[in-house]
Each structure stands twice: as C-alpha cells, then as structure tokens.
C-alpha cells in the first residue's frame, strides 16, 4: 500500500458507480444497501458488484483520471474541509480491497482498459460466422493465485484454438472411410474439450470427458473410442509420443497454437488426433442416470 500511495492509480474506464436508489427494487433488496450507497460494477465482468457509501464513491471519482492516493485524498479533504489523515485512515481498507480486486489499477495496467469481446458479431472463424454473443468470460484467479481455465485464455485467445478445429474434423472425416469400418458404424471420437469439434462432426458418436451425470455407468472412455483428441503443452511432445506408441495408436494429424493465460507466460499448445479402431461394444446408457447396457 505504501507504493500505491505515491503511484498514480486509475479506475478501469468501464467501471460504473451507480446510486443504489437508481437500481431496480429487486436489485436493491438483494444488495441490502441504503439508498444513499453506491454500487461498484463493471459490465462484462464476472466479479459481483460491491457497495460503498456516498463519501467513498466521491473519493473514488477522483480516480477517473490518474491520481496518486495521496493527491486524491488531499483534494477530496480540501473540498470538504475535513482532516485528510482521518479520510485516509477510514478509506484505507476500501482502497486495499479495490486494488486487490483490480478495480483500482496502475495507469499502465491492461485492466484499466474496458473489457471487450475478443470475437465480435460478424467475425469469421474458418467457415463459421459469429451472429450473436451469448457470453463473455474474462480473467479470474483462484484462491491459490492461479488463473482458472478459460479466463484470460478464453476471452482473448480462444479463436486460435477454434481455428484448428476444422482441420481436426477434416482429418477424421478423410481418414475414417479408409479404415474399412465406415459402412458398418459411425466413428467414435473422444474429445478433451467439447464444443466445436463435435459440432463439425455431426455423424460421429462423441464421447465427452466432462459428462459427469453417468453415476450408474462410469466406464473408461478411451477403450471405446476410435479417435482421441489429445491436447498438451508442446514441451512434453516426446513423452506424449511415447504414450501414443504404448497405446498402439496412430497420429493422423497434429496442430499447434499459442495460448496465453493458462500459466505465467505464453506457451505453445499442441493438439493431436490419435486413431486405433475400437473393438469394444458401446455399453453407455441412452438416458441420464440409467445403468450400463448389458
């Protein structure tokens, strides 16, 4: 906090301070705040709104342009003819919380910029065109200080991952007829990350690792699959290759992209499609909660 006192800080450009009295009655009831309080909110952020009193909101307005805490407190105190030491003492916990939450940030911090969608309506990814925005995921941090899945990565770098879904689907479609099994059944594809690849393979039987409701039929999915989608950090390429050989699978395609936000620095991520024809009959149930088929 000592550094923050003398370093210029700024509210993110899209941060809103909204009088609680202006909120819908249902929101006011949920917040349990006085009408004289203010809600701190940031559109498109996953962070819940917080409440400050009117004096705190007025102090925060000082940071619409870059100011040090010391300067902001002095100007606020001078305008109200109050003791700046008392103001700083009272505001200290609130300012700490906002700095920790990246709602009061250094001027050169990327978090000072408005949160925007990385893919806009009308943008194209391969043969697909964005026609509507359903949701936006932004950066978050776990209690252990690690970014959680599809945070910074999901908001800003998903396009590079989605762009290689089409060639993965093409590789499977081109390879399956050459196996001699296409006339008897659909290919079974086990995906590590659901979404676009299954969409691009509408005739395939998709096995999804994230399905968690088969409580009465929990079986290993890998032996059931003809194709595996394998995603790994490129620096582990040799060990992954050894595992593929151990499983007696054939790699029919490999693609890479740069992911930023999964760890402390950008890294090259590889995606491979492995093939080995499955001879095990499917015994998965057709309904939620059903037992395995006999």
Backbone torsions as a table, in degrees:
resi	resn	phi	psi	omega
1	UNK	NA	-28.0	179.8
2	UNK	-60.0	-45.1	177.5
3	UNK	-62.4	-40.3	-178.6
4	UNK	-63.0	-27.9	-179.5
5	UNK	-64.4	-31.1	-175.0
6	UNK	-113.2	1.7	177.9
7	UNK	-103.2	136.6	179.4
8	UNK	-62.3	133.6	178.2
9	UNK	-124.4	163.2	-172.5
10	UNK	-150.0	143.0	169.8
11	UNK	-77.0	141.3	173.4
12	UNK	-52.8	144.6	-172.1
13	UNK	-63.9	-21.2	-178.8
14	UNK	-103.7	7.6	179.4
15	UNK	-72.7	136.4	-178.5
16	UNK	-115.0	139.9	170.6
17	UNK	-113.7	105.5	-171.4
18	UNK	-111.4	126.1	175.1
19	UNK	-58.0	131.5	179.8
20	UNK	-58.1	-32.9	179.7
21	UNK	-62.1	-21.8	-179.3
22	UNK	-89.4	-5.5	-178.5
23	UNK	-82.3	156.4	174.7
24	UNK	-58.2	151.5	-176.2
25	UNK	-58.6	-36.5	-180.0
26	UNK	-64.6	-39.1	178.7
27	UNK	-68.1	-39.0	179.0
28	UNK	-63.1	-39.7	-179.8
29	UNK	-66.4	-37.0	-179.5
30	UNK	-70.2	-36.8	-177.5
31	UNK	-76.6	-24.8	-177.8
32	UNK	53.0	51.1	-178.4
33	UNK	-120.6	159.2	176.9
34	UNK	-74.8	152.5	179.7
35	UNK	-63.0	-21.9	179.6
36	UNK	-83.0	-8.4	179.6
37	UNK	-78.8	172.4	178.6
38	UNK	-127.1	144.0	175.2
39	UNK	-97.3	131.2	174.2
40	UNK	-96.6	118.5	-178.1
41	UNK	-141.2	154.3	179.2
42	UNK	-133.0	111.5	-179.6
43	UNK	-55.1	142.1	178.0
44	UNK	70.5	10.1	176.8
45	UNK	-98.2	149.1	176.5
46	UNK	-84.5	-7.3	-178.1
47	UNK	-76.6	133.4	179.7
48	UNK	-67.2	152.5	177.0
49	UNK	-65.5	149.5	175.6
50	UNK	-123.4	166.0	-173.9
51	UNK	-118.4	137.0	172.2
52	UNK	-132.3	159.6	178.5
53	UNK	-79.8	175.4	-174.3
54	UNK	-63.8	-39.6	178.9
55	UNK	-63.8	-41.4	178.4
56	UNK	-64.3	-40.2	178.4
57	UNK	-62.4	-40.7	179.1
58	UNK	-65.3	-37.5	176.8
59	UNK	-65.8	-41.8	-179.4
60	UNK	-64.5	-31.8	178.8
61	UNK	-60.8	-21.3	176.9
62	UNK	-61.7	-24.0	-174.5
63	UNK	-95.0	17.1	173.0
64	UNK	-66.4	-25.5	168.8
65	UNK	-119.9	159.7	-173.8
66	UNK	-62.2	124.3	179.3
67	UNK	-143.2	150.3	168.0
68	UNK	-79.0	156.9	177.3
69	UNK	-61.5	-39.8	-179.7
70	UNK	-59.6	-46.6	179.7
71	UNK	-65.7	-41.9	-178.9
72	UNK	-63.1	-43.3	179.7
73	UNK	-65.6	-41.3	179.8
74	UNK	-63.5	-46.1	-179.5
75	UNK	-66.4	-40.6	178.2
76	UNK	-62.0	-45.8	-177.2
77	UNK	-67.4	-39.9	-179.7
78	UNK	-64.3	-41.4	-178.9
79	UNK	-66.1	-25.5	-176.2
80	UNK	-110.9	2.1	179.2
81	UNK	55.1	49.3	178.5
82	UNK	-123.5	165.9	-177.7
83	UNK	-73.6	117.8	-178.8
84	UNK	-62.7	-31.4	178.3
85	UNK	-66.1	-38.9	177.8
86	UNK	-68.1	-38.8	178.6
87	UNK	-62.3	-47.0	-178.7
88	UNK	-63.1	-42.3	179.4
89	UNK	-61.2	-42.6	-179.0
90	UNK	-72.4	-34.1	-175.5
91	UNK	-87.1	-14.2	-173.7
92	UNK	-52.2	-51.0	-179.0
93	UNK	-62.3	-41.0	-179.6
94	UNK	-63.7	-43.6	179.5
95	UNK	-65.0	-39.1	176.3
96	UNK	-58.8	-45.5	-179.1
97	UNK	-62.0	-42.1	-177.7
98	UNK	-69.4	-37.5	177.1
99	UNK	-64.9	-44.6	179.0
100	UNK	-63.2	-32.6	-179.3
101	UNK	-86.9	3.6	-177.9
102	UNK	58.0	37.7	172.8
103	UNK	-105.5	-3.1	172.0
104	UNK	-141.7	109.3	-164.1
105	UNK	-131.6	160.2	173.0
106	UNK	-60.6	153.8	-173.6
107	UNK	-63.3	-27.8	-177.9
108	UNK	-95.7	8.3	179.5
109	UNK	-78.0	131.8	176.9
110	UNK	-56.4	-25.5	-179.9
111	UNK	-67.3	-11.0	177.7
112	UNK	-76.4	-15.3	-179.7
113	UNK	-84.3	155.0	178.1
114	UNK	-64.1	143.6	175.7
115	UNK	-75.6	123.7	-179.9
116	UNK	-128.0	158.1	177.3
117	UNK	-72.4	138.2	178.2
118	UNK	-77.8	-21.4	177.8
119	UNK	-124.6	117.1	-177.4
120	UNK	-95.1	161.7	175.3
121	UNK	-59.3	130.9	-177.4
122	UNK	99.8	-19.1	177.9
123	UNK	-67.3	150.4	-179.2
124	UNK	-114.6	142.0	172.3
125	UNK	-125.0	101.9	-173.1
126	UNK	63.6	-125.5	179.7
127	UNK	-89.2	0.5	-176.0
128	UNK	-98.1	146.1	179.3
129	UNK	-123.2	133.2	178.9
130	UNK	-75.0	122.9	179.9
131	UNK	-114.0	-14.6	179.9
132	UNK	-159.7	143.1	174.4
133	UNK	-96.6	120.7	-179.9
134	UNK	-95.7	-37.4	-179.0
135	UNK	-160.0	163.2	177.6
136	UNK	-136.2	125.6	178.5
137	UNK	-103.0	131.0	-179.3
138	UNK	-119.6	175.3	-172.0
139	UNK	-65.0	136.9	175.6
140	UNK	-138.8	163.8	-177.4
141	UNK	-132.2	136.7	179.3
142	UNK	-75.7	171.7	178.9
143	UNK	-62.5	-22.7	-179.9
144	UNK	-87.9	1.2	178.1
145	UNK	87.7	8.1	179.7
146	UNK	-102.7	138.8	177.5
147	UNK	-64.6	136.3	-179.2
148	UNK	-89.4	165.6	-170.6
149	UNK	-57.0	138.6	177.6
150	UNK	56.5	48.6	174.7
151	UNK	-101.2	-99.4	174.5
152	UNK	-58.0	-38.5	178.6
153	UNK	-63.2	-47.2	-176.6
154	UNK	-66.3	-38.2	-174.6
155	UNK	-76.0	-34.5	-170.0
156	UNK	-116.2	-18.1	-171.0
157	UNK	-130.2	11.2	179.4
158	UNK	-64.9	-31.6	-175.9
159	UNK	-56.9	-38.9	-179.0
160	UNK	-66.8	-32.4	176.7
161	UNK	-73.3	-43.2	-179.8
162	UNK	-65.3	-30.9	-176.9
163	UNK	-64.2	-25.4	-179.8
164	UNK	-95.4	5.9	176.3
165	UNK	-71.3	-39.1	-178.9
166	UNK	-61.5	-48.3	177.4
167	UNK	-64.4	-28.8	175.3
168	UNK	-64.4	-46.2	179.4
169	UNK	-63.3	-41.0	179.4
170	UNK	-62.8	-40.7	179.9
171	UNK	-61.4	-42.1	179.6
172	UNK	-68.5	-45.1	-179.9
173	UNK	-61.4	-39.5	-179.5
174	UNK	-73.9	-32.2	-175.6
175	UNK	-80.6	-38.0	-172.3
176	UNK	-56.8	-44.6	179.3
177	UNK	-61.1	-25.3	-178.3
178	UNK	-80.6	-7.1	-179.2
179	UNK	-82.5	-17.2	-176.8
180	UNK	84.9	2.6	-178.2
181	UNK	-103.3	-8.4	-172.3
182	UNK	-62.0	-29.8	-177.8
183	UNK	-75.3	-18.2	-174.3
184	UNK	-103.5	-26.5	-179.0
185	UNK	-165.6	169.5	177.8
186	UNK	-81.3	153.5	175.8
187	UNK	-69.1	147.4	175.9
188	UNK	-104.9	125.4	-174.0
189	UNK	-122.5	120.5	175.8
190	UNK	-96.6	115.7	-176.5
191	UNK	-102.2	142.9	175.9
192	UNK	-84.5	-31.5	178.3
193	UNK	-131.2	110.2	-177.7
194	UNK	-68.7	172.1	177.1
195	UNK	123.0	-110.0	-168.3
196	UNK	-70.4	-41.8	-178.3
197	UNK	-59.5	-48.9	174.9
198	UNK	-59.3	-36.6	178.5
199	UNK	-61.6	-36.8	-178.4
200	UNK	-81.1	-7.1	178.1
201	UNK	-123.4	65.3	-173.4
202	UNK	-64.7	-21.1	-179.1
203	UNK	-93.1	-2.7	-179.0
204	UNK	-85.5	157.4	171.3
205	UNK	-93.0	111.3	-173.4
206	UNK	-94.4	129.2	174.0
207	UNK	-107.0	125.5	-171.9
208	UNK	-117.2	123.1	-178.7
209	UNK	-64.7	-26.6	-174.3
210	UNK	-82.6	-7.0	178.4
211	UNK	-65.8	122.7	-173.6
212	UNK	-120.5	6.0	-174.9
213	UNK	-100.9	7.4	176.2
214	UNK	-84.8	61.6	-173.8
215	UNK	-66.0	-24.5	-177.2
216	UNK	-104.0	5.4	178.6
217	UNK	-149.8	75.6	-179.4
218	UNK	-103.0	101.3	-178.2
219	UNK	-123.3	153.7	174.4
220	UNK	-61.3	131.6	-176.8
221	UNK	-88.4	-28.0	-175.9
222	UNK	-56.9	-44.0	-179.4
223	UNK	-64.6	-21.5	-178.9
224	UNK	-80.9	-16.3	-170.4
225	UNK	-94.3	142.5	169.8
226	UNK	-83.5	-36.7	-177.2
227	UNK	-124.0	136.6	174.4
228	UNK	-114.2	134.8	169.3
229	UNK	-93.8	116.4	-174.3
230	UNK	-114.8	123.0	-178.0
231	UNK	-119.8	129.7	-176.9
232	UNK	-157.2	159.8	174.9
233	UNK	-69.3	134.3	-171.0
234	UNK	-60.7	-25.8	-179.7
235	UNK	-67.3	-13.5	178.7
236	UNK	-98.3	19.4	-173.5
237	UNK	-56.7	-42.7	-176.2
238	UNK	-66.5	-44.3	-179.8
239	UNK	-67.5	-34.8	177.2
240	UNK	-66.3	-39.7	178.3
241	UNK	-62.2	-40.0	178.1
242	UNK	-63.6	-39.0	178.9
243	UNK	-66.1	-38.4	178.4
244	UNK	-62.1	-43.5	178.3
245	UNK	-63.8	-41.0	179.3
246	UNK	-59.6	-37.5	180.0
247	UNK	-82.9	-1.5	-179.7
248	UNK	57.2	46.3	178.2
249	UNK	-112.6	155.2	179.6
250	UNK	-105.7	132.9	175.1
251	UNK	-85.4	119.1	-178.7
252	UNK	-102.1	-1.9	177.6
253	UNK	-175.5	149.6	178.4
254	UNK	-144.7	135.4	-179.4
255	UNK	-138.8	155.3	178.3
256	UNK	-132.7	156.3	172.7
257	UNK	-152.1	162.9	179.8
258	UNK	-98.0	123.5	179.5
259	UNK	-108.4	131.4	178.3
260	UNK	-122.4	125.6	178.8
261	UNK	118.5	-12.3	178.3
262	UNK	-78.1	-29.2	178.5
263	UNK	-139.5	-160.0	-174.1
264	UNK	-80.2	-6.0	178.5
265	UNK	-153.8	159.9	178.2
266	UNK	-59.1	147.6	177.0
267	UNK	-143.2	153.7	177.3
268	UNK	-82.9	126.5	179.1
269	UNK	-112.9	135.7	-179.9
270	UNK	-108.1	146.5	174.4
271	UNK	-127.0	126.5	177.4
272	UNK	-123.8	151.9	171.0
273	UNK	-111.8	120.3	-180.0
274	UNK	-105.6	144.7	179.7
275	UNK	-124.5	136.4	165.9
276	UNK	-159.3	119.6	-176.1
277	UNK	-61.1	131.0	178.5
278	UNK	-87.6	136.0	177.3
279	UNK	-108.9	7.0	-176.8
280	UNK	-92.7	128.0	178.2
281	UNK	-64.6	143.5	175.9
282	UNK	-69.4	129.0	177.3
283	UNK	-123.0	16.7	-180.0
284	UNK	-74.5	143.9	-179.9
285	UNK	-73.2	159.6	-179.7
286	UNK	-92.4	-9.7	-178.7
287	UNK	-129.1	157.4	-179.8
288	UNK	-65.9	133.3	174.4
289	UNK	82.2	0.1	-179.5
290	UNK	-80.9	156.8	176.7
291	UNK	-75.5	168.6	175.6
292	UNK	-61.9	147.9	175.1
293	UNK	-69.2	147.0	178.5
294	UNK	-83.2	NA	NA
